[in-house]
Amino acid sequence: MRAALRYLTITVAAMLAVITPQDTGAADKKEDALPAGMVVGPYLQWPTQTSIIVRWETSRPASSVVEWGETSPPLKRTTGEGQVQYHEVALRDLKPETQYFYRVVSEDPSGEKVGSDIYTFRTAVRPDSPFAFVVISDSQENPKVVKKIAAMAYAHRPNFTLHCGDLVSDGRIKEHWTEHYFPNSAVLNRRVPLLPALGTHEKNAHFYYDYFSLPAPEYYYKFQYGNADFFVLDSQQDVGPNSKQHQWLKKELAASRATWKIVAHHDPPYSSDENDYGDMYKTNQSTWGDLDVRRLVPLYEKYGVDIVWAGHIHTYERTLPIRSGEVVEKGGIVYMITGGSGGGLENAAPSRSYFTAKLLRDYHYCYVVVNGKTLRMDAYDVQGRLFDWLELRK
């Protein structure tokens, strides 16, 4: 029987933040300009206790070398195969919960070299160790906001970033990746591993698969971190009972023995948005969320999912615990929309939905700390003010 959860909520409208974008560290206060020949600076993928993947892109085919170690300057070298533009190097045989230094170097056939500055990463924690992560979504084309939120998120020094999709405005346009998303998220992504979900605006384009190192089939996957299992889905594709994703998720949830089970996808099963699920300024009819994605909810309830994170709606919304379509005091699932990291802001319906715990029309991000059987979520707006929090205890 699923352990009971105690839900504590509070709204703090005027609390001053103690973490600001200026707290990102001296190494990141310099300009973010890349050296000539480097299109996308280094960023991190797929953290485990003993490995991590380092990615970057050069303007022409070149070698792939990561220099790394426990001190700076790093002395070890790991080399990738061939001459490529999309570089991917896995560092293995690392120590758990350990900080490493790294830099990337590429050399083309003519002998011209390009290299990055030295950055850091930390390997994944052991199963019984506390950890923290940030949740953002819908970055799209808004450099000022994206860059500010990335800096604010990094100021918390999270272990990884969970992104619920719409990293860019149009995933088919390369410049949206190289000029919008990557340069403005660099302060976070070069030190903190990124775990993304496909959104509407990625258009399932090949660039998403070119840039990210995820387990096959890549558009859905599971990863473990600490005492939690994370299940990431592509809600743009079929998630009905007979779909590959539905059947995969059913199997993986049933097998999970993690203390915390967290799901992330782009489209929200529950939402109070004004017009995506029924025009609430012209009628009083709404589906209050994406009905296609809601076909996954029975799996969430049967196998004890704790939180479902989504984006798509450019606002913040946290539901009360929901089970069988009804609000409950305990034993339900919290659904959260964190679509406020850059896309044009949207409005909620003019009257309150039955399931809403907290709404905010502003840019924001979520910071989550997991300590054993306690999970604490803090939501910050773009000014650094704490405006909502949630604590779950098992």
Sine and cosine of phi, psi and omega as CSV:
sin_phi,cos_phi,sin_psi,cos_psi,sin_omega,cos_omega
0.00,0.00,0.71,-0.71,-0.07,-1.00
-0.91,0.40,0.71,-0.71,-0.02,-1.00
-0.90,0.43,0.58,-0.81,0.01,-1.00
-0.94,0.35,0.55,-0.84,0.03,-1.00
-0.91,-0.42,0.60,-0.80,0.09,-1.00
-0.96,-0.28,0.82,-0.57,-0.09,-1.00
-0.97,-0.25,0.85,-0.53,0.04,-1.00
-0.86,-0.50,0.77,-0.64,0.01,-1.00
-0.73,-0.68,0.47,-0.88,0.05,-1.00
-0.41,-0.91,0.55,-0.83,0.12,-0.99
-0.92,-0.38,0.80,-0.60,0.00,-1.00
-0.86,-0.51,0.99,-0.15,-0.17,-0.99
-0.97,0.24,-0.52,0.85,-0.14,-0.99
-0.85,-0.53,0.28,0.96,-0.04,-1.00
-0.94,0.34,0.72,-0.69,0.01,-1.00
-0.99,0.13,0.67,-0.75,0.01,-1.00
-0.97,0.26,0.56,-0.83,0.10,-1.00
-0.99,-0.16,-0.14,0.99,0.03,-1.00
-0.90,-0.44,0.82,-0.58,-0.07,-1.00
-0.79,-0.61,0.26,-0.96,0.01,-1.00
-0.86,0.51,-0.37,0.93,-0.02,-1.00
-0.97,0.24,-0.13,0.99,-0.06,-1.00
-1.00,0.02,0.35,0.94,-0.15,-0.99
-0.99,0.14,-0.11,0.99,0.08,-1.00
0.97,-0.26,0.52,-0.85,-0.09,-1.00
-0.88,0.47,-0.56,0.83,-0.06,-1.00
-0.91,0.42,-0.35,0.94,-0.06,-1.00
-0.95,-0.31,0.14,0.99,0.03,-1.00
-1.00,0.09,-0.21,0.98,0.01,-1.00
-0.98,0.20,0.12,-0.99,-0.03,-1.00
-0.90,0.43,0.49,-0.87,-0.04,-1.00
-1.00,-0.08,0.17,0.99,-0.05,-1.00
-0.86,0.51,0.72,-0.70,0.01,-1.00
-1.00,0.07,0.49,-0.87,0.09,-1.00
-0.92,0.40,0.45,-0.89,0.01,-1.00
-0.83,0.56,0.72,-0.70,0.00,-1.00
0.99,-0.13,-0.21,0.98,0.03,-1.00
-0.96,-0.28,0.89,-0.46,-0.07,-1.00
-1.00,0.07,-0.70,0.71,0.06,-1.00
-0.79,-0.62,0.82,-0.57,0.01,-1.00
-0.93,0.36,0.15,-0.99,-0.08,-1.00
-0.88,0.47,0.61,-0.79,0.10,-0.99
-0.57,-0.82,0.33,-0.95,-0.21,-0.98
-0.94,-0.35,0.56,-0.83,-0.03,-1.00
-0.65,-0.76,0.45,-0.90,0.23,-0.97
0.74,0.67,0.95,0.32,0.00,-1.00
-0.99,0.17,0.71,-0.70,0.18,-0.98
-0.78,-0.62,-0.02,-1.00,0.02,-1.00
-0.92,0.40,-0.42,0.91,-0.11,-0.99
-0.80,-0.60,0.15,0.99,-0.03,-1.00
-0.38,-0.93,0.25,-0.97,0.11,-0.99
-0.35,-0.94,0.40,-0.92,0.02,-1.00
-0.93,-0.36,0.74,-0.67,0.05,-1.00
-0.95,-0.32,0.77,-0.64,-0.02,-1.00
-0.85,-0.53,0.47,-0.88,0.20,-0.98
-0.24,-0.97,0.16,-0.99,-0.02,-1.00
-0.72,-0.69,0.68,-0.73,0.10,-0.99
-0.92,-0.39,0.28,-0.96,-0.08,-1.00
-0.97,0.24,-0.26,0.97,0.04,-1.00
-0.51,-0.86,0.31,-0.95,-0.01,-1.00
-0.83,0.56,0.70,-0.71,-0.03,-1.00
-0.38,-0.92,0.17,-0.99,0.02,-1.00
-0.96,0.29,0.28,-0.96,-0.02,-1.00
-0.84,-0.55,0.92,-0.39,0.01,-1.00
-0.74,-0.67,0.74,-0.67,0.16,-0.99
-0.91,-0.42,0.85,-0.52,0.13,-0.99
-0.99,-0.10,0.78,-0.62,-0.14,-0.99
-0.49,-0.87,0.26,-0.97,0.04,-1.00
0.19,-0.98,0.01,-1.00,-0.03,-1.00
-1.00,0.05,-0.06,1.00,0.06,-1.00
-0.75,-0.66,0.25,-0.97,0.03,-1.00
-0.88,-0.47,0.75,-0.66,0.05,1.00
-0.96,0.27,0.53,-0.85,-0.03,-1.00
-0.94,0.34,0.56,-0.83,-0.12,-0.99
-0.94,-0.34,-0.37,0.93,-0.01,-1.00
-0.99,0.10,0.37,-0.93,0.00,-1.00
-0.69,-0.72,0.73,-0.69,0.13,-0.99
-0.83,-0.56,0.76,-0.65,-0.11,-0.99
-0.91,-0.42,0.70,-0.71,0.10,-0.99
-1.00,0.07,0.12,-0.99,-0.07,-1.00
-1.00,-0.04,0.60,-0.80,0.18,-0.98
0.96,0.29,-0.05,-1.00,0.06,-1.00
-0.96,-0.29,0.91,-0.42,-0.10,-1.00
-0.68,-0.73,0.23,-0.97,0.10,-0.99
-0.98,-0.19,-0.59,0.81,0.08,-1.00
-1.00,-0.08,0.97,-0.25,-0.15,-0.99
-1.00,-0.04,0.65,-0.76,-0.04,-1.00
-0.55,-0.83,0.93,-0.38,-0.01,-1.00
-0.78,-0.62,0.82,-0.57,0.04,-1.00
-1.00,-0.08,0.79,-0.61,0.10,-0.99
-0.99,-0.15,0.81,-0.59,-0.10,-0.99
-0.83,-0.55,0.10,-1.00,0.01,-1.00
0.85,0.52,0.64,0.77,0.04,-1.00
-1.00,-0.02,0.19,-0.98,0.04,-1.00
-1.00,-0.07,0.60,-0.80,0.05,-1.00
-0.90,0.44,0.51,-0.86,0.13,-0.99
0.79,0.61,0.65,0.76,-0.08,-1.00
-0.83,-0.55,0.68,-0.74,0.09,-1.00
-0.99,0.12,0.71,-0.71,0.08,-1.00
-0.82,-0.57,0.42,-0.91,0.13,-0.99
-0.97,-0.24,0.53,-0.85,0.02,-1.00
-0.43,-0.90,0.40,-0.92,0.20,-0.98
-0.54,-0.84,0.38,-0.93,0.00,-1.00
-0.93,-0.38,0.56,-0.83,0.00,-1.00
-0.67,-0.74,0.71,-0.70,0.09,-1.00
-0.76,-0.64,0.57,-0.82,0.03,-1.00
-0.73,-0.69,0.80,-0.60,0.00,-1.00
-1.00,0.08,0.15,-0.99,-0.07,-1.00
-0.86,0.52,-0.39,0.92,0.01,-1.00
-0.99,0.15,-0.11,0.99,0.00,-1.00
0.99,-0.10,0.04,1.00,0.01,-1.00
-0.98,0.19,0.78,-0.63,-0.06,-1.00
-0.95,-0.30,0.48,-0.88,0.14,-0.99
-0.64,-0.77,0.67,-0.74,-0.03,-1.00
-0.59,-0.81,0.32,-0.95,-0.01,-1.00
-0.99,-0.15,0.13,-0.99,0.21,-0.98
-0.94,0.33,0.08,-1.00,0.04,-1.00
-1.00,-0.02,0.77,-0.63,0.03,-1.00
-0.82,-0.58,-0.04,-1.00,-0.01,-1.00
-0.80,-0.60,0.35,-0.94,0.22,-0.97
-0.54,-0.84,0.26,-0.97,0.06,-1.00
-0.80,-0.60,0.72,-0.69,0.03,-1.00
-0.94,0.34,0.28,-0.96,-0.07,-1.00
-0.91,0.42,0.41,-0.91,-0.05,-1.00
-0.99,0.17,0.28,-0.96,0.11,-0.99
-0.95,0.32,0.30,-0.95,-0.09,-1.00
-0.85,0.53,-0.46,0.89,-0.07,-1.00
-0.97,-0.22,0.19,0.98,-0.03,-1.00
-0.99,-0.10,0.53,-0.85,0.11,-0.99
-0.91,0.40,0.42,-0.91,0.07,-1.00
-0.43,-0.90,0.20,-0.98,-0.02,-1.00
-0.63,-0.77,0.48,-0.88,0.07,-1.00
-0.51,-0.86,0.31,-0.95,0.07,-1.00
-0.92,-0.38,0.49,-0.87,0.02,-1.00
-0.83,-0.56,0.81,-0.58,0.06,-1.00
-0.66,-0.75,0.19,-0.98,0.03,-1.00
-0.27,-0.96,0.37,-0.93,0.13,-0.99
0.86,0.51,0.82,0.57,0.05,-1.00
-0.91,0.40,-0.82,0.58,0.04,-1.00
0.80,0.61,-0.61,-0.79,-0.15,-0.99
-0.95,-0.31,0.99,0.12,0.00,-1.00
-0.44,-0.90,0.96,0.27,-0.16,-0.99
-0.80,0.60,-0.69,0.73,-0.08,-1.00
-0.88,0.47,-0.73,0.68,-0.03,-1.00
-0.95,0.32,-0.70,0.71,-0.02,-1.00
-0.85,0.53,-0.71,0.70,-0.03,-1.00
-0.91,0.41,-0.64,0.77,-0.01,-1.00
-0.92,0.38,-0.70,0.72,0.00,-1.00
-0.92,0.40,-0.62,0.79,0.06,-1.00
-0.87,0.50,-0.68,0.73,0.00,-1.00
-0.92,0.39,-0.66,0.76,0.01,-1.00
-0.91,0.40,-0.65,0.76,0.02,-1.00
-0.90,0.43,-0.68,0.73,0.01,-1.00
-0.91,0.42,-0.47,0.88,0.01,-1.00
-0.86,0.50,-0.41,0.91,0.06,-1.00
-0.98,0.19,-0.21,0.98,-0.06,-1.00
0.82,0.57,0.84,0.54,0.01,-1.00
-0.95,0.31,0.24,-0.97,0.07,-1.00
-0.99,0.15,-0.51,0.86,0.05,-1.00
-0.31,-0.95,0.20,-0.98,0.04,-1.00
-0.91,-0.42,0.74,-0.68,0.11,-0.99
-0.96,-0.30,0.89,-0.46,-0.04,-1.00
-0.92,-0.40,0.83,-0.56,-0.12,-0.99
-1.00,-0.03,0.43,0.90,0.18,-0.98
0.98,-0.20,0.16,-0.99,-0.16,-0.99
0.85,0.53,0.79,0.61,0.10,-1.00
-0.90,0.44,-0.53,0.85,-0.03,-1.00
-0.76,-0.65,0.17,-0.99,0.01,-1.00
-0.98,0.18,-0.55,0.84,0.05,-1.00
-0.52,-0.85,0.96,-0.28,-0.09,-1.00
-0.92,0.40,-0.21,0.98,0.02,-1.00
-0.99,0.13,-0.23,0.97,-0.05,-1.00
-0.98,-0.19,0.91,-0.42,-0.11,-0.99
-0.86,0.51,-0.64,0.77,-0.04,-1.00
-0.88,0.48,-0.42,0.91,0.05,-1.00
-0.92,0.39,-0.47,0.88,0.07,-1.00
-0.99,0.14,-0.74,0.68,-0.15,-0.99
-0.99,0.13,-0.37,0.93,-0.03,-1.00
-0.93,-0.37,-0.37,0.93,-0.03,-1.00
-0.96,-0.26,-0.92,0.39,-0.17,-0.99
-0.94,0.33,-0.87,0.49,-0.17,-0.98
-0.89,0.46,-0.73,0.69,-0.03,-1.00
-0.91,0.41,-0.54,0.84,-0.05,-1.00
-1.00,0.09,-0.27,0.96,0.06,-1.00
-0.97,-0.22,0.08,1.00,-0.16,-0.99
-0.87,0.49,-0.64,0.77,-0.06,-1.00
-0.85,0.52,-0.47,0.88,0.03,-1.00
-1.00,-0.02,-0.75,0.66,-0.18,-0.98
-0.95,0.31,-0.41,0.91,-0.02,-1.00
-0.98,0.17,-0.17,0.99,0.03,-1.00
-0.84,-0.54,-0.29,0.96,-0.09,-1.00
-0.79,-0.61,0.84,-0.54,-0.03,-1.00
-0.87,0.49,0.59,-0.81,-0.03,-1.00
-0.95,-0.31,0.77,-0.64,0.10,-1.00
-0.88,-0.48,0.97,-0.25,-0.12,-0.99
-0.98,-0.20,0.32,-0.95,0.20,-0.98
-0.88,-0.47,0.46,-0.89,0.07,-1.00
-0.96,0.27,0.69,-0.73,0.05,-1.00
-0.90,-0.43,-0.08,-1.00,0.01,-1.00
-0.87,0.50,-0.71,0.70,-0.16,-0.99
-0.99,0.16,-0.21,0.98,0.11,-0.99
-0.93,0.38,-0.40,0.92,0.04,-1.00
0.86,0.51,0.35,0.94,-0.05,-1.00
0.80,0.60,0.51,0.86,-0.07,-1.00
-0.96,0.28,0.37,-0.93,-0.07,-1.00
-0.91,0.42,-0.40,0.92,-0.02,-1.00
-0.88,0.48,-0.58,0.81,0.05,-1.00
-0.85,0.53,-0.70,0.71,-0.03,-1.00
-0.97,0.23,-0.45,0.89,0.07,-1.00
-0.93,0.38,-0.60,0.80,-0.15,-0.99
-1.00,0.00,-0.37,0.93,-0.13,-0.99
-0.89,-0.45,0.63,-0.78,-0.01,-1.00
-0.97,-0.25,0.99,-0.14,-0.06,-1.00
-0.77,-0.64,0.44,-0.90,0.00,-1.00
-0.93,0.38,0.54,-0.84,0.01,-1.00
-0.85,0.53,0.63,-0.78,0.11,0.99
-1.00,0.02,0.21,0.98,0.13,-0.99
0.98,0.20,-0.58,0.81,-0.01,-1.00
-0.99,0.17,-0.21,0.98,0.24,-0.97
-0.59,-0.81,0.52,-0.85,-0.05,-1.00
-0.22,-0.98,0.21,-0.98,0.07,-1.00
-0.82,-0.57,0.60,-0.80,0.17,-0.98
-0.66,-0.75,0.49,-0.87,-0.01,-1.00
-0.95,-0.30,0.65,-0.76,0.09,-1.00
-0.52,-0.85,0.84,-0.55,-0.05,-1.00
0.85,0.52,-0.77,-0.64,0.01,-1.00
-0.98,-0.19,0.41,0.91,-0.04,-1.00
-0.84,-0.54,0.54,-0.84,0.18,-0.98
-0.93,-0.37,0.74,-0.67,0.02,-1.00
-0.92,-0.39,0.74,-0.67,-0.02,-1.00
-0.87,-0.49,0.90,-0.43,-0.10,-1.00
-0.93,-0.37,0.80,-0.61,-0.09,-1.00
-0.84,-0.54,0.32,-0.95,0.13,-0.99
-0.97,-0.25,0.98,-0.17,-0.06,-1.00
-0.98,0.19,0.02,1.00,0.13,-0.99
-0.99,0.17,-0.37,0.93,0.03,-1.00
-0.98,-0.20,0.17,-0.99,-0.09,-1.00
-0.86,0.51,0.77,-0.64,0.08,-1.00
-0.82,-0.57,0.27,0.96,0.01,-1.00
-0.91,0.41,0.19,-0.98,-0.11,-0.99
-0.82,0.58,-0.45,0.89,-0.02,-1.00
-0.99,-0.14,0.07,1.00,-0.06,-1.00
-0.99,0.16,0.34,-0.94,0.04,-1.00
-0.87,0.49,-0.68,0.73,-0.04,-1.00
-0.91,0.42,-0.67,0.74,-0.02,-1.00
-0.89,0.45,-0.73,0.69,-0.03,-1.00
-0.92,0.39,-0.62,0.78,0.06,-1.00
-0.90,0.44,-0.73,0.69,-0.03,-1.00
-0.89,0.45,-0.65,0.76,0.03,-1.00
-0.85,0.53,-0.71,0.71,-0.01,-1.00
-0.92,0.40,-0.70,0.71,-0.06,-1.00
-0.94,0.34,-0.64,0.77,0.04,-1.00
-0.91,0.42,-0.65,0.76,0.00,-1.00
-0.90,0.44,-0.53,0.85,-0.04,-1.00
-1.00,0.08,-0.28,0.96,-0.10,-1.00
-0.94,0.33,0.72,-0.69,0.09,-1.00
-0.88,-0.47,0.32,0.95,-0.04,-1.00
-0.94,0.35,0.48,-0.88,0.08,-1.00
-0.90,0.44,-0.65,0.76,-0.02,-1.00
-0.86,-0.50,0.69,-0.72,0.07,-1.00
-0.85,-0.52,0.87,-0.50,-0.09,-1.00
-0.80,-0.60,0.71,-0.70,-0.01,-1.00
-0.90,-0.44,0.60,-0.80,0.07,-1.00
-0.70,-0.71,0.73,-0.68,0.17,-0.99
-0.39,-0.92,0.11,-0.99,-0.18,-0.98
-0.98,0.18,-0.73,0.68,-0.11,-0.99
-1.00,0.01,0.68,-0.74,-0.11,-0.99
-1.00,0.03,0.73,-0.69,0.11,-0.99
-0.91,0.41,-0.50,0.87,0.01,-1.00
-0.75,-0.66,0.74,-0.68,-0.02,-1.00
-0.38,-0.92,0.59,-0.81,0.08,-1.00
-0.98,-0.20,0.35,0.94,-0.03,-1.00
-0.85,0.52,0.52,-0.86,-0.11,-0.99
-0.95,0.31,-0.53,0.85,-0.16,-0.99
-0.64,-0.77,-0.05,1.00,0.02,-1.00
-0.96,0.28,-0.49,0.87,-0.09,-1.00
-0.84,-0.55,0.46,0.89,-0.03,-1.00
0.72,-0.69,0.76,-0.65,-0.07,-1.00
-0.97,0.22,0.99,-0.15,-0.11,-0.99
-0.98,0.18,-0.01,1.00,0.11,-0.99
-0.99,-0.15,-0.07,1.00,0.05,-1.00
-0.86,-0.51,-0.44,0.90,0.03,-1.00
-0.69,-0.72,0.05,-1.00,0.10,-0.99
-0.94,-0.35,0.41,0.91,-0.05,-1.00
-0.96,-0.30,0.77,-0.63,0.06,-1.00
-0.46,-0.89,0.55,-0.84,0.12,-0.99
-1.00,0.08,-0.14,0.99,0.03,-1.00
0.83,0.56,0.63,0.78,0.04,-1.00
0.66,-0.76,0.04,-1.00,-0.06,-1.00
-0.99,0.12,0.92,-0.39,-0.07,-1.00
-0.94,0.33,-0.50,0.87,0.06,-1.00
-0.89,0.45,-0.73,0.68,-0.01,-1.00
-0.94,0.34,-0.48,0.88,-0.03,-1.00
-0.91,0.42,-0.24,0.97,0.08,-1.00
-0.91,0.41,-0.23,0.97,0.07,-1.00
-1.00,0.09,-0.31,0.95,-0.11,-0.99
-0.84,0.54,-0.66,0.75,0.04,-1.00
-0.83,0.56,-0.56,0.83,0.07,-1.00
-0.93,0.38,-0.68,0.73,0.01,-1.00
-0.85,0.52,-0.69,0.73,-0.05,-1.00
-0.96,0.29,-0.63,0.77,-0.04,-1.00
-0.92,0.40,-0.60,0.80,-0.14,-0.99
-0.95,-0.32,0.27,0.96,0.22,-0.98
0.96,0.27,0.62,0.78,0.12,-0.99
-0.92,0.40,0.61,-0.79,-0.06,-1.00
-1.00,-0.08,-0.77,0.64,-0.03,-1.00
-0.69,-0.73,0.62,-0.78,0.14,-0.99
-0.88,-0.47,0.87,-0.49,0.03,-1.00
-0.98,-0.21,0.64,-0.77,0.03,-1.00
-0.59,-0.81,0.06,-1.00,0.07,-1.00
-0.73,-0.68,-0.81,-0.58,0.08,-1.00
0.96,0.29,-0.77,0.64,0.09,-1.00
-1.00,0.04,0.80,-0.60,-0.13,-0.99
-1.00,0.07,0.94,0.34,0.02,-1.00
-0.30,-0.95,0.02,-1.00,0.11,-0.99
-0.94,-0.33,0.72,-0.69,0.12,-0.99
-0.51,-0.86,0.73,-0.68,0.13,-0.99
-0.85,-0.53,0.75,-0.66,0.01,-1.00
-1.00,0.01,0.33,-0.95,0.29,-0.96
-0.93,0.37,0.26,-0.96,0.05,-1.00
-0.87,0.50,0.75,-0.66,-0.05,-1.00
-0.85,-0.52,0.68,-0.73,0.13,-0.99
-0.56,-0.83,0.75,-0.66,-0.02,-1.00
0.81,0.58,0.59,0.80,0.05,-1.00
0.98,0.20,0.06,1.00,-0.04,-1.00
-0.86,-0.52,0.50,-0.87,0.09,-1.00
-0.97,0.25,0.73,-0.68,0.00,-1.00
-0.78,-0.62,0.30,-0.96,0.02,-1.00
-0.99,0.13,-0.54,0.84,0.03,-1.00
-0.49,-0.87,0.36,-0.93,-0.01,-1.00
0.99,0.12,0.08,1.00,0.02,-1.00
-0.98,-0.19,-0.02,-1.00,-0.02,-1.00
-0.93,-0.38,0.66,-0.75,0.09,-1.00
-1.00,-0.06,0.79,-0.61,0.05,-1.00
-0.95,-0.32,0.75,-0.66,-0.08,-1.00
-0.78,-0.62,0.68,-0.73,0.12,-0.99
-0.93,-0.36,0.83,-0.56,0.01,-1.00
-0.81,-0.59,0.84,0.54,-0.09,-1.00
-1.00,-0.02,0.56,0.83,-0.14,-0.99
-0.88,-0.47,0.68,0.74,0.00,-1.00
-0.95,-0.31,0.25,0.97,0.08,-1.00
0.29,-0.96,-0.59,0.81,-0.03,-1.00
-0.90,0.43,0.41,-0.91,-0.01,-1.00
-0.82,0.57,0.76,-0.64,-0.12,-0.99
-0.92,0.40,0.54,-0.84,0.00,-1.00
-0.88,-0.48,0.16,-0.99,-0.04,-1.00
-0.94,-0.34,0.44,-0.90,0.16,-0.99
-0.99,0.11,0.24,-0.97,0.08,-1.00
-0.86,0.51,0.40,-0.92,-0.09,-1.00
-0.94,0.33,-0.25,0.97,0.06,-1.00
-0.78,-0.62,0.38,-0.92,-0.15,-0.99
-0.93,0.36,0.67,-0.74,0.15,-0.99
-0.99,0.15,0.29,-0.96,-0.07,-1.00
-0.96,0.28,-0.29,0.96,-0.13,-0.99
-0.94,-0.34,-0.04,1.00,-0.14,-0.99
-0.97,0.25,0.77,-0.64,0.13,-0.99
-0.99,-0.16,-0.63,0.78,-0.05,-1.00
-0.43,-0.90,0.72,-0.69,0.09,-1.00
-0.82,-0.57,0.53,-0.85,0.15,-0.99
-0.45,-0.90,0.80,-0.60,0.08,-1.00
-0.99,-0.13,1.00,0.09,0.02,-1.00
-0.24,-0.97,0.31,-0.95,0.08,-1.00
-0.95,0.32,0.56,-0.83,-0.18,-0.98
-0.22,-0.97,0.07,-1.00,0.16,-0.99
-0.44,-0.90,0.26,-0.96,0.03,-1.00
-0.90,-0.43,0.63,-0.78,0.04,-1.00
-0.85,-0.52,0.82,-0.58,-0.15,-0.99
-0.84,-0.55,0.75,-0.66,0.08,-1.00
-0.88,-0.48,0.78,-0.63,0.04,-1.00
-0.92,-0.40,0.84,-0.55,0.02,-1.00
-0.74,-0.67,1.00,-0.09,-0.01,-1.00
0.88,0.48,-0.89,-0.45,-0.05,-1.00
-0.99,-0.13,0.30,0.95,0.07,-1.00
-0.86,-0.52,0.75,-0.66,0.07,-1.00
-0.84,-0.54,0.82,-0.58,-0.01,-1.00
-0.87,-0.49,0.79,-0.61,0.05,-1.00
-0.90,-0.44,0.81,-0.59,0.12,-0.99
-0.91,-0.41,0.72,-0.70,0.04,-1.00
-0.93,-0.36,0.79,-0.61,-0.03,-1.00
-0.89,-0.46,0.64,-0.77,0.11,-0.99
-1.00,0.08,0.03,-1.00,-0.12,-0.99
-0.94,0.35,-0.23,0.97,0.11,-0.99
-1.00,0.01,0.01,1.00,0.02,-1.00
1.00,0.07,0.22,0.98,-0.02,-1.00
-1.00,-0.02,0.74,-0.67,0.11,-0.99
-0.95,0.31,0.87,-0.49,-0.04,-1.00
-0.88,-0.47,-0.14,0.99,0.03,-1.00
-0.32,-0.95,0.49,-0.87,0.15,-0.99
-0.49,-0.87,0.37,-0.93,-0.04,-1.00
-0.58,-0.81,0.68,-0.73,0.08,-1.00
-0.79,-0.61,0.79,-0.61,0.07,-1.00
-0.92,-0.39,0.73,-0.69,0.03,-1.00
-0.77,-0.64,0.68,-0.73,-0.02,-1.00
-0.96,-0.29,0.00,0.00,0.00,0.00
